[in-house]
Amino acid sequence: MNVNSAENHKIPKAENIPGSEVMTLRQLSTYLCIPRSTIYRLVQRGCLPAFKVGHQWRVRLELVQNYLVANYERKTGRSG
């Protein structure tokens, strides 16, 4: 892969990925617009439920959304 093709490579948003109910951490990072290091840290702390396929982590988008809503409600005291 040359530099030009690497610059043009974009990870599609989850809604454009068939079977997107399961995502890689890279896809989730792009979907949520937060650094991949933050995603890894949340997975390592057990905040985000994730599982491995071979050497790569995967997450179920529904569980991530549930975590985000619960975290929002906990921090703000309001339902999402």
Order of alpha helices (4+ residues) and beta strands (2+ residues): alpha-beta-alpha-alpha-beta-beta-alpha
